[in-house]
């Protein structure tokens, strides 16, 4: 499964960005799409997830500001980021996993998000 992420950029604090992640699924069925972020020197951290049933989870740091959603028809997931803060600056990665027709786990390339104060 290949992923193509896009949408990062430079934004002022309080602004918004929307990240996109297009999945080339083919015969694979996606169970979950995750968004992670990583600051240089730090571990990659889970920001938000959306499961196959549409249920979502968010890290406490982004609750109420970020929204994860998807367009099944386009095999695309999104991370809408509002009220951005300088501490949201990081490289953001999408990740998908599933079990049909066999276990898989794939990462997209990172996209840089920079929030200026």
N, C-alpha and C positions, 0 to 999 in steps of 0.2 A: 504494500500500500504506500503510495507516494502522497506527500502533503506539500502544498504550496501556500505559505503564509505571506501575508502582506498587510499594509496599513500602518506600519510604524512611522514615526517621524518626531519632529520637534514641536512642542506645544508649551504655551505658558501655563503656569499653575492656575487651576480652575477650569481649564479647557477640557476638550473631549477628543478622543480618538476611537476609531473602530478598527479592530483587527479582524482579518478574514483568514480562514484556513480551508482550502479546497482539497478534498480527499479523492484520490483516484482509487475507488474501492474495487471496481471490477466485480468479482464474485464474492468478495468479502463483506461480512456484515459487521457494522460498527456497533460495539457495546457502549463505548464511552469516548467522549472527546474531552481532553484536559487542556488547560492553558497553564503553563508554568512561566516563571520568570527567574532570571539569574543576574545578579550583580557580580562583576569581576571579583574573584576571591571568596565569594560566598557559594553555598550550595544552591542548587536549583530548588525553587519552592513552588508548590502548587497554589495557583491563584483561584481557579474556578474549574468546575466540571459540569458536563451535561451528559446524562445517561440516555440509553436508548428509549426509556419510557418518558423522557423529557424532564425528569427530576434534576435539580441543580444543587450544587454546593459551592460555597465561597469561603475563601480565607477571611478571617476576621478583619484583616487590614483593608479589605476591599468591599466588604458588605455594605450595601446601600449605595455604592458608587459604580460598581461594575455589574454588567449583566451579560450572561452567556446565553446564546440562543443559536438556532440552526435552521437551515432551509434544507429539508430532506431531498427535495426535488433536485437541488443543485449540489448535493453532497458537500455542503459548505457550512462551517461553523463560524460563529462570530463572537468577539468579545468587545462589547461596548463599554468604553471607559469614560466616565464622567467625573467631574470635580477632581481632576488629576492633581497630584501633589508631587513635589520634587522627589520624594522617597519612592514614587512609583517608577522612577527611572531605572531601566533594566533592559536586557534582551528578553523578549517574550517568545516562547516556543509553544506550538500546538503539538499535541500528542494524541494518538488514537490507539485503541486496543479492542480486541474482539476475540471470539472463539469459533466463528464459522467462516469457512468450512474447516479452519484449523486456527490454533492460537496465533495471534499476531499482535505486534506492538510496533508502532512507527512514529518517528519524530519528524516534524517539519524543520526547515531551516529557521533560525532565529530572526526576529525583526526587532530593530532597536526602537525603543520608546524613550525619549528624553523630555523631561518636564523641567522647564526653567522657572526659577522663583521670581 
